Amino acid sequence: MCLAVPTKVVTVEGNVATVDVQGVQAQVRLDALGEEVRIGDYLLVHAGFAIRRLDPEDAQETLALLDELLAGEPPASEAGPPPA
């Protein structure tokens, strides 16, 4: 299973964009997307490639839902081992 989180484009240089999610930035390839990408767009990324551009409202809704799901959850390092 793959989980893709909306990432916001902060720079575009040729077929490479720098994206940000919660302050973490990464470079992603745009070759597989097949459409123009601009600063401020939201993308879904898999294995370093942008696979879909998202509507900004959908991206914000998804990010809010993820924040809600993670609220109150202890960090993985503090959660202890999974139940047997």
PAFI-680795 format. One record per residue (C-alpha): residue number from 1; residue in three letters; x, y, z. Coordinates in Angstrom, 2 decimals, always signed. Example, Ala and Ser with C-alpha at 12.3 -4.5 7.8 and 13.67 -1.06 7.14 Angstrom:
<pts>
{pt 1, Ala, {+12.30, -4.50, +7.80}}
{pt 2, Ser, {+13.67, -1.06, +7.14}}
</pts>
This chain:
<pts>
{pt 1, Met, {+0.00, +0.00, +0.00}}
{pt 2, Cys, {+1.18, +3.51, -0.77}}
{pt 3, Leu, {+0.25, +6.62, +1.17}}
{pt 4, Ala, {+0.77, +9.92, -0.61}}
{pt 5, Val, {+0.58, +13.21, +1.29}}
{pt 6, Pro, {-0.14, +16.50, -0.50}}
{pt 7, Thr, {+3.06, +18.51, -0.92}}
{pt 8, Lys, {+3.23, +22.20, -1.85}}
{pt 9, Val, {+5.50, +23.33, -4.69}}
{pt 10, Val, {+7.97, +26.00, -3.57}}
{pt 11, Thr, {+10.25, +26.13, -6.65}}
{pt 12, Val, {+10.24, +24.75, -10.18}}
{pt 13, Glu, {+13.37, +24.38, -12.31}}
{pt 14, Gly, {+12.82, +22.49, -15.54}}
{pt 15, Asn, {+11.46, +19.02, -14.73}}
{pt 16, Val, {+12.32, +19.23, -11.03}}
{pt 17, Ala, {+10.27, +20.87, -8.29}}
{pt 18, Thr, {+11.10, +21.48, -4.67}}
{pt 19, Val, {+8.08, +20.59, -2.52}}
{pt 20, Asp, {+7.32, +21.17, +1.14}}
{pt 21, Val, {+5.18, +19.33, +3.66}}
{pt 22, Gln, {+5.20, +20.52, +7.26}}
{pt 23, Gly, {+8.59, +22.19, +6.82}}
{pt 24, Val, {+10.27, +19.19, +5.22}}
{pt 25, Gln, {+11.46, +19.89, +1.68}}
{pt 26, Ala, {+12.37, +17.45, -1.07}}
{pt 27, Gln, {+13.07, +17.53, -4.78}}
{pt 28, Val, {+10.71, +15.61, -7.04}}
{pt 29, Arg, {+10.70, +14.84, -10.75}}
{pt 30, Leu, {+7.84, +16.16, -12.86}}
{pt 31, Asp, {+8.37, +13.92, -15.92}}
{pt 32, Ala, {+5.50, +11.53, -15.15}}
{pt 33, Leu, {+2.92, +14.26, -14.52}}
{pt 34, Gly, {+2.45, +15.49, -18.07}}
{pt 35, Glu, {+1.10, +18.92, -17.12}}
{pt 36, Glu, {+2.53, +22.30, -16.15}}
{pt 37, Val, {+3.40, +22.79, -12.49}}
{pt 38, Arg, {+3.62, +26.20, -10.82}}
{pt 39, Ile, {+4.77, +27.49, -7.46}}
{pt 40, Gly, {+1.91, +27.06, -4.98}}
{pt 41, Asp, {+0.47, +23.94, -6.66}}
{pt 42, Tyr, {-0.12, +20.84, -4.54}}
{pt 43, Leu, {+1.18, +17.50, -5.77}}
{pt 44, Leu, {+0.96, +13.88, -4.76}}
{pt 45, Val, {+4.42, +12.30, -4.92}}
{pt 46, His, {+5.43, +8.64, -5.10}}
{pt 47, Ala, {+9.03, +7.39, -5.22}}
{pt 48, Gly, {+10.33, +10.86, -6.03}}
{pt 49, Phe, {+7.93, +11.50, -8.94}}
{pt 50, Ala, {+4.91, +13.80, -8.95}}
{pt 51, Ile, {+1.96, +11.62, -9.93}}
{pt 52, Arg, {-0.99, +14.02, -9.61}}
{pt 53, Arg, {-1.74, +17.70, -9.16}}
{pt 54, Leu, {-4.42, +18.42, -6.57}}
{pt 55, Asp, {-7.05, +21.10, -6.20}}
{pt 56, Pro, {-5.81, +23.40, -3.38}}
{pt 57, Glu, {-9.04, +22.93, -1.39}}
{pt 58, Asp, {-8.75, +19.13, -1.59}}
{pt 59, Ala, {-5.10, +19.31, -0.54}}
{pt 60, Gln, {-5.90, +21.51, +2.47}}
{pt 61, Glu, {-8.78, +19.23, +3.49}}
{pt 62, Thr, {-6.53, +16.16, +3.29}}
{pt 63, Leu, {-3.77, +17.85, +5.31}}
{pt 64, Ala, {-6.32, +18.91, +7.96}}
{pt 65, Leu, {-7.64, +15.34, +8.20}}
{pt 66, Leu, {-4.11, +13.99, +8.59}}
{pt 67, Asp, {-3.41, +16.54, +11.35}}
{pt 68, Glu, {-6.62, +15.47, +13.08}}
{pt 69, Leu, {-5.69, +11.79, +12.85}}
{pt 70, Leu, {-2.24, +12.45, +14.27}}
{pt 71, Ala, {-3.46, +14.69, +17.10}}
{pt 72, Gly, {-2.91, +12.98, +20.42}}
{pt 73, Glu, {-0.93, +10.12, +18.92}}
{pt 74, Pro, {+2.45, +9.56, +20.55}}
{pt 75, Pro, {+5.47, +9.69, +18.23}}
{pt 76, Ala, {+6.45, +6.26, +16.91}}
{pt 77, Ser, {+9.60, +6.32, +19.05}}
{pt 78, Glu, {+7.45, +6.67, +22.20}}
{pt 79, Ala, {+4.65, +4.33, +21.22}}
{pt 80, Gly, {+6.54, +1.19, +22.15}}
{pt 81, Pro, {+6.56, -2.07, +20.24}}
{pt 82, Pro, {+3.45, -3.18, +18.37}}
{pt 83, Pro, {+1.19, -5.62, +20.21}}
{pt 84, Ala, {+2.03, -9.29, +19.76}}
</pts>
